[in-house]
Amino acid sequence: NDDGSENYKCRAWVNFNGTGTVAIRASGNVASITDNGVGSYTVNFTTVMQDANYSAVVSAGDGGANRITGVQNMTTTSVLVGSQSTSATVDVPFFNVAIVR
C-alpha cells in the first residue's frame, strides 16, 4: 500500500563492530550477526519480515576515506551487507543497518 495511509516503521536495526570477532553494540529485532569473511556480514532477524521488499539502509566506516557499503541480498529472515574500499573488501569497526517497511 503506497497511498500514504500506512504507518511505515523501522522494523529492525543494528549497530555492530565488524572487525575481529563481530560484536553487536545495540540492536532491535536482530538475533545475531554472521561474519561471512572480510567485509561481508549477514544480519539475522529475530522476527521475520512479511516479505523481502523492505528497504535496508546501510552505513559503515572506520574514519578512512572512500568506504562503500551495500546490500547484497535480502530475504524475510536476514539481509546480507558488505563494505569495501575503492579496491578491496574491508572489515570496518562501525557498521549500521536499519530495515524500514
BELJOCOR-V97017 format. One record per backbone hydrogen bond with DSSP energy under -0.5 kcal/mol. NH is the residue of the N-H (numbers start at 1). CO is the residue of the C=O. Records with the same first field share a line. If there is no record, write none. Layout:
NH = CO + CO
This chain:
8 = 6
11 = 9 + 99
12 = 99
13 = 28
14 = 97
15 = 26
16 = 95
17 = 23
18 = 16 + 92
22 = 20
23 = 17
25 = 15
26 = 15
28 = 13
31 = 44
32 = 44
34 = 42
35 = 33
36 = 34 + 40
37 = 40
40 = 37
41 = 81
42 = 34
43 = 41 + 79
44 = 32 + 42
45 = 77
46 = 29
49 = 76
55 = 100
56 = 54
57 = 55 + 98
58 = 56
59 = 96
61 = 94
68 = 84
70 = 82
72 = 80
73 = 80
75 = 78
79 = 43
80 = 73
81 = 41 + 79
82 = 70
83 = 39
84 = 68
85 = 88
90 = 83
94 = 61
95 = 16 + 93
96 = 59
97 = 14
98 = 57
99 = 12
100 = 55 + 98
101 = 9
